[in-house]
Amino acid sequence: MQAAPGTALLSTATRASTALPSTLSVRPPSVTGALRALEGLLMRGGQRTARRNAWTAVLEDRRRAKDRREAQHVLEAVATPGPQAT
């Protein structure tokens, strides 16, 4: 028994179309994706350095603020008449 010409073609096309999505779902990485991954690897160390530098700047600002408060305290103590308590 021979199938009608359209049916045999249709069943082959149906089998092919069911096989296509599984092969198309695995795509090679794009150039953009590869560049983003490379950028992430290269920038990781730079971000770490930037955070370290920022934290060092915060600590330095705190130290300067403490020095200013101490200097202000000394200036107020010198300017105030009365017993000297430093």
HELIX and SHEET records of a PDB file:
HELIX    1   1 PRO A    5  LEU A   24  1                                  20    
HELIX    2   2 VAL A   31  ALA A   79  1                                  49    
END                                                                             
